Amino acid sequence: MLRVPPRRRAHAIAALAAVIAAALPAADHLPSTAAVATVAISERSPAEIAKLLGTPSLDAIDYPDGVAPSAREVTLGKTLFFDPRLSKPGTMSCATCHNPDLGFGDGMALGQGVHGNRLGRNTPHLYNLAWNRVFFWDGRASSLEEQALGPIQAAGEMDMDLPGMVARLRGVTWYRDEFTALYGANGLVAENIGKAIAGFERTLVSRNAPFDRWLAGDAAAMSPEAVRGAQLFVGKARCNACHSGPNLTDESFHNIGTGDADAGRAKFVPGTATLTGAFKTSGLRNVLLTAPYLHDGSEASLEAVVRFYNQGGRKPTTDPLIKPLGLDGGEILDLVAFLGALTDPLRVDRPQVPR
């Protein structure tokens, strides 16, 4: 064994101590107890975050008639949702674009119409629309019933005129019987078709994600990364400035800086410069399942979306909320982890469509 003379050993120990001392902060630079307490206080508790975001309450759903649809009406609406008869050539149903297996989207950047034509926007998901008051990316519909009939009669989408749809369904015994039982002898009309589909869509509720269980007191429901992401979401990243409330949407319209030529909300509210290129804030429940993202489908992953916002969008915008966030790489991944903790998949069994 190598023996080191005592004097040299003492010098080596002194030199090592000097190196360690140089790497440590001076005593007057160490955080005080008060400073540490301040850092801890700056983090919001689950109860505080629940006040900003929260879990959707079934009691807060505003049903058109003040009463939830019956199970029979939901079954009718579900069957209509999956029936390709609602498109002109009989080849596309609502579920073709709003596919339950794809997060009630279609997995494509831009939607596709019944004639194979490419649409101008990404297909939005259908989760938790029961609480919404405006619909479509541009907010042109004010009720879920109106939204349900919109794509059916749109020439670029399902291209089916409403009288023709009603006549087609009247030729099916099961539909005649169900509409009569639910709405009366003359109940098979377009208005009730929209009502039944909307009744089904209101059952597409997500409210038991890891985030909800964490809010309810289960500290282990979210990973440490997701918890840090939740703090960023309501803090440094300011996500809740737009993605607020239990469904993480303010139901308002923002120009987020994609730079495309789509007029967005301005088409329906002309003369308002801030609404040019502005689109509805999408809800984030089950957002992990609904790629690709943004109204133009231009971002393929949640990480890409967070990086998009971190740089303040791609193009200049008049919306004061869209500006660089200053997140580092770790914080970006923490935010993605939190968005993943909003996942509560719904199982929707496909019905037998009547002949």
C-alpha positions in Angstrom: 0.0 0.0 0.0 1.3 3.5 -0.9 2.1 5.5 2.2 1.8 9.3 2.0 4.0 11.3 4.4 1.9 13.0 7.1 2.9 16.6 5.9 1.9 15.9 2.3 -1.4 14.2 3.5 -2.3 17.3 5.5 -1.6 19.6 2.6 -3.8 17.4 0.3 -6.6 17.5 2.8 -6.4 21.3 3.1 -6.4 21.6 -0.7 -9.5 19.4 -1.0 -11.2 21.4 1.7 -10.5 24.6 -0.2 -12.0 23.2 -3.4 -15.1 22.1 -1.6 -15.4 25.5 0.1 -15.1 27.3 -3.2 -18.0 25.2 -4.7 -20.3 26.1 -1.8 -22.2 29.4 -1.5 -20.9 31.8 1.1 -23.0 31.9 4.3 -24.4 35.2 3.4 -25.7 33.8 0.1 -27.5 30.7 1.6 -31.3 30.9 1.4 -32.8 32.0 4.7 -35.6 30.1 6.5 -37.9 32.9 5.4 -36.9 32.6 1.8 -37.5 28.9 1.8 -40.9 29.4 3.3 -41.7 32.0 0.6 -40.8 29.4 -2.2 -43.1 26.9 -0.5 -46.0 29.3 -0.2 -45.7 30.3 -3.9 -46.8 26.8 -4.9 -50.6 26.3 -5.0 -52.3 23.6 -3.0 -54.7 21.2 -4.7 -57.5 23.1 -3.1 -56.3 26.4 -4.6 -55.8 24.8 -8.1 -59.3 23.3 -7.8 -60.7 26.9 -7.5 -59.0 27.8 -10.8 -59.6 24.5 -12.7 -61.5 21.9 -10.8 -63.6 18.8 -11.7 -66.7 19.2 -13.9 -70.0 19.0 -11.9 -72.8 17.0 -13.5 -75.2 19.4 -11.7 -73.8 22.3 -13.7 -75.0 20.8 -17.1 -77.6 23.1 -18.5 -80.0 20.8 -20.4 -82.3 22.5 -23.0 -85.5 21.4 -21.2 -84.0 21.4 -17.8 -84.0 17.5 -17.8 -81.4 15.1 -18.8 -82.2 12.9 -21.8 -83.6 9.5 -21.1 -81.6 6.3 -21.7 -83.8 5.6 -24.6 -83.2 9.0 -26.2 -79.5 8.6 -25.7 -79.6 5.2 -27.4 -81.4 6.7 -30.3 -78.9 9.6 -30.6 -76.0 7.1 -30.4 -77.5 5.0 -33.2 -77.9 8.1 -35.3 -74.4 9.2 -34.6 -73.0 5.9 -36.0 -75.5 5.7 -39.0 -74.0 6.5 -42.4 -77.5 7.2 -43.7 -77.0 10.7 -42.4 -74.6 11.5 -45.3 -75.7 11.9 -48.9 -74.0 8.9 -50.4 -74.6 6.8 -47.2 -70.9 6.3 -46.6 -70.1 8.6 -43.7 -71.5 8.9 -40.2 -70.8 11.4 -37.5 -68.4 8.8 -36.0 -66.4 8.7 -39.2 -64.8 12.0 -38.3 -65.5 11.9 -34.6 -64.1 8.4 -34.0 -64.2 7.2 -30.4 -61.0 5.2 -31.0 -59.2 8.4 -32.0 -60.3 10.6 -29.1 -63.5 11.5 -31.0 -61.3 13.0 -33.8 -60.0 11.5 -37.0 -56.3 11.6 -36.4 -55.7 13.9 -39.4 -54.4 17.4 -39.5 -57.4 18.5 -41.5 -60.7 16.8 -41.7 -62.0 15.1 -44.8 -65.5 15.4 -46.4 -67.8 12.7 -47.7 -66.6 13.3 -51.3 -62.9 12.9 -50.4 -62.3 16.6 -50.2 -60.0 18.1 -47.6 -61.6 20.5 -45.1 -60.0 23.7 -43.9 -59.7 22.8 -40.2 -58.8 20.1 -37.7 -61.7 17.9 -36.5 -62.4 19.0 -32.9 -63.0 16.4 -30.2 -66.4 16.0 -28.4 -65.4 15.5 -24.8 -67.4 17.5 -22.2 -69.4 19.5 -24.7 -72.3 19.2 -22.3 -71.0 22.3 -20.4 -70.2 24.4 -23.6 -72.2 27.4 -24.8 -70.5 28.0 -28.2 -69.5 25.3 -30.7 -67.2 24.8 -33.7 -63.8 26.5 -33.9 -65.4 29.7 -35.0 -68.3 29.6 -32.5 -71.0 29.7 -35.2 -73.4 27.4 -33.3 -74.9 28.3 -30.0 -76.3 24.9 -29.0 -75.2 21.3 -29.2 -78.4 20.6 -31.1 -77.5 23.2 -33.8 -73.9 21.8 -33.9 -75.2 18.2 -34.4 -77.1 19.2 -37.6 -74.4 21.5 -39.0 -72.0 19.0 -40.5 -74.8 16.8 -41.8 -76.1 19.5 -44.2 -72.7 21.2 -44.9 -71.9 20.6 -48.6 -68.2 20.0 -47.8 -68.8 17.5 -45.0 -71.8 15.1 -45.1 -73.7 17.0 -47.8 -77.1 15.7 -46.8 -80.1 18.0 -47.0 -82.3 17.8 -43.9 -85.6 16.9 -45.7 -83.8 14.1 -47.6 -82.4 12.8 -44.3 -85.8 12.8 -42.6 -87.3 10.9 -45.6 -84.5 8.4 -45.5 -84.9 7.7 -41.8 -88.7 7.4 -42.1 -88.1 4.4 -44.4 -86.6 2.5 -41.4 -89.1 0.9 -39.1 -87.0 1.1 -36.0 -86.5 4.8 -36.4 -90.2 5.4 -37.0 -91.0 3.5 -33.8 -88.4 5.2 -31.6 -89.2 8.7 -32.7 -92.9 8.1 -32.2 -92.3 6.7 -28.7 -90.0 9.6 -27.7 -91.5 12.6 -29.5 -95.0 11.7 -30.6 -96.7 10.6 -33.9 -95.0 13.3 -36.0 -91.8 13.2 -34.1 -89.4 12.2 -36.8 -88.3 15.6 -37.9 -84.8 17.3 -38.2 -85.2 19.2 -34.9 -85.6 15.9 -33.0 -82.8 14.2 -34.9 -80.5 17.0 -33.7 -81.9 16.7 -30.2 -81.3 13.0 -30.0 -77.7 13.3 -31.3 -77.0 16.1 -28.8 -78.5 14.0 -26.0 -75.9 11.3 -26.8 -73.1 13.8 -27.1 -73.9 15.2 -23.7 -73.0 11.7 -22.2 -69.4 11.9 -23.4 -68.2 13.1 -20.1 -64.6 12.9 -18.7 -64.2 13.8 -15.0 -62.2 11.0 -13.3 -58.7 11.7 -14.7 -55.6 11.4 -12.4 -55.8 15.2 -12.1 -59.3 14.9 -10.6 -58.2 12.2 -8.2 -55.3 14.4 -7.1 -57.6 17.3 -6.5 -59.8 15.0 -4.4 -56.9 14.2 -2.1 -55.1 11.3 -3.7 -51.5 12.7 -3.6 -50.2 9.7 -5.5 -52.6 10.1 -8.4 -50.3 12.2 -10.4 -46.5 11.8 -10.9 -44.1 14.4 -9.5 -43.6 15.7 -13.0 -47.4 16.2 -13.5 -47.7 18.0 -10.2 -44.9 20.3 -11.2 -46.7 20.8 -14.5 -49.9 21.7 -12.8 -48.1 24.4 -10.9 -46.6 25.7 -14.1 -50.1 25.6 -15.8 -51.5 28.0 -13.3 -48.3 29.8 -12.7 -45.3 30.6 -14.9 -46.8 29.2 -18.1 -50.1 31.1 -17.6 -52.0 28.4 -19.5 -55.1 29.0 -17.4 -55.5 32.5 -18.8 -57.3 30.7 -21.6 -57.6 27.1 -20.5 -59.6 27.8 -17.3 -62.4 26.1 -15.4 -63.2 22.4 -15.0 -63.1 21.8 -18.7 -60.0 23.9 -19.2 -61.5 26.4 -21.7 -62.7 29.9 -21.4 -65.0 29.3 -24.4 -63.6 32.5 -25.8 -61.6 33.2 -29.0 -57.9 33.9 -29.4 -55.5 34.5 -32.3 -52.6 32.3 -31.1 -50.2 33.2 -33.9 -50.4 30.3 -36.4 -50.2 32.8 -39.2 -52.7 31.1 -41.5 -55.3 33.0 -43.6 -58.4 31.6 -41.9 -60.5 34.5 -40.7 -61.9 32.4 -37.8 -64.4 34.2 -35.5 -64.1 37.4 -37.4 -66.3 35.9 -40.2 -69.2 36.0 -37.7 -68.3 39.1 -35.8 -66.9 41.4 -38.5 -65.2 44.7 -37.7 -63.4 43.4 -34.6 -59.7 43.3 -35.4 -58.8 41.1 -32.4 -61.1 38.3 -33.7 -59.3 38.1 -37.1 -57.7 34.7 -37.0 -59.1 34.0 -33.6 -60.5 30.5 -32.7 -62.2 29.0 -29.8 -60.1 27.8 -26.9 -60.4 24.0 -27.0 -61.0 22.0 -23.8 -58.2 19.9 -22.7 -60.0 16.9 -21.2 -58.4 13.8 -22.8 -56.2 16.0 -24.9 -53.5 13.3 -25.0 -55.9 11.3 -27.2 -56.8 14.0 -29.7 -53.7 14.7 -31.8 -52.9 16.5 -34.0 -53.6 19.9 -32.5 -54.7 23.5 -33.1 -57.4 24.6 -35.5 -55.1 23.9 -38.4 -53.8 20.6 -37.1 -50.3 22.0 -37.5 -48.8 20.5 -34.3 -48.4 16.8 -34.1 -47.7 16.3 -30.4 -48.4 17.9 -27.1 -44.7 18.7 -26.7 -44.8 20.5 -30.0 -47.9 22.5 -28.8 -46.2 23.5 -25.6 -43.1 24.6 -27.6 -45.3 26.5 -29.9 -46.7 28.5 -27.0 -43.4 28.8 -25.3 -42.0 30.8 -28.3 -45.1 33.0 -28.4 -46.7 31.4 -31.5 -45.2 31.4 -35.0 -46.4 34.7 -36.2 -47.3 38.1 -34.6 -50.7 38.3 -33.0 -52.9 41.0 -31.5 -53.8 38.8 -28.5 -51.9 40.1 -25.5 -52.0 36.7 -23.8 -49.8 35.1 -26.5 -46.2 35.9 -25.7 -43.0 33.9 -25.0 -43.2 31.9 -21.7 -39.5 31.4 -20.9 -39.9 27.7 -20.1 -36.8 25.5 -20.0 -36.8 21.9 -21.4 -37.6 20.3 -18.2 -40.6 22.6 -17.6 -41.9 21.9 -21.0 -41.9 18.1 -20.3 -43.5 18.7 -16.9 -46.3 20.6 -18.6 -46.8 17.7 -21.1 -46.9 15.3 -18.1 -49.7 17.4 -16.6 -51.6 17.4 -19.8 -51.3 13.6 -19.9 -52.8 13.5 -16.4 -56.1 14.9 -17.8 -56.7 11.6 -19.5 -59.9 9.6 -18.6 -60.7 7.5 -21.7 -64.3 6.7 -22.4 -65.5 3.3 -23.7 -68.2 3.7 -26.4 -69.5 0.4 -27.7 -70.7 0.8 -31.3 -74.4 0.2 -31.7 -76.1 -2.1 -34.2 -77.4 0.2 -36.9 -80.9 -0.8 -38.0 -81.5 -1.9 -41.5 
